[in-house]
């Protein structure tokens, strides 16, 4: 599906979440990050839309893309959404001290130049705090390779963060959201260009 032209100045935030279950703590963290970014943009009067991409819904298409080299129509639309977004929120569960295979497959099939210069907020979930370094030793190097601009604050949520320590998690979420919005608002809006927005005057066509 071809993307429709966006209102002037509107920012699109793509949210990629690689949780495997429904519901999942990974999706919960992604939703909290997206809500914090949305609230911050609202507070600054910046028009925006948030698009959430559940990778589990595209698992078969991702596998087929790796095998054939061609995305399905549905996967192509998802990839285009990420390419055209003004910023990306990427959240994965922690598997064997790294991101999971579904997360890796998605960024393997994404064009390796798609995220150059794009602001990215990284997040991860896991059972214990011991896995929190996954942000620094797995996710941040991945997006550095893709030449994205990753915000300083990554957000990791262990099982304990959803209980009595929820306030501490909220603080990290809000700080990371502010950092992402700071980057987004410093850049011109991206996205699909309306080919009819600036038509060539008829007189100029006659003179060519």
HELIX and SHEET records of a PDB file:
HELIX    1   1 UNK A   25  UNK A   43  1                                  19    
HELIX    2   2 UNK A   55  UNK A   58  5                                   4    
HELIX    3   3 UNK A   59  UNK A   68  1                                  10    
HELIX    4   4 UNK A   73  UNK A   84  1                                  12    
HELIX    5   5 UNK A  101  UNK A  109  1                                   9    
HELIX    6   6 UNK A  129  UNK A  131  5                                   3    
HELIX    7   7 UNK A  134  UNK A  134  1                                   1    
HELIX    8   8 UNK A  135  UNK A  139  3                                   5    
HELIX    9   9 UNK A  140  UNK A  145  1                                   6    
HELIX   10  10 UNK A  159  UNK A  162  5                                   4    
HELIX   11  11 UNK A  166  UNK A  185  1                                  20    
HELIX   12  12 UNK A  202  UNK A  207  1                                   6    
SHEET    1   A 4 UNK A  48  UNK A  54  0                                        
SHEET    2   A 4 UNK A  11  UNK A  17  1                                        
SHEET    3   A 4 UNK A  87  UNK A  95  1                                        
SHEET    4   A 4 UNK A  98  UNK A  99 -1                                        
SHEET    1   B 5 UNK A  48  UNK A  54  0                                        
SHEET    2   B 5 UNK A  11  UNK A  17  1                                        
SHEET    3   B 5 UNK A  87  UNK A  95  1                                        
SHEET    4   B 5 UNK A 119  UNK A 126  1                                        
SHEET    5   B 5 UNK A 149  UNK A 150  1                                        
SHEET    1   C 5 UNK A  48  UNK A  54  0                                        
SHEET    2   C 5 UNK A  11  UNK A  17  1                                        
SHEET    3   C 5 UNK A  87  UNK A  95  1                                        
SHEET    4   C 5 UNK A 119  UNK A 126  1                                        
SHEET    5   C 5 UNK A 155  UNK A 158  1                                        
END                                                                             
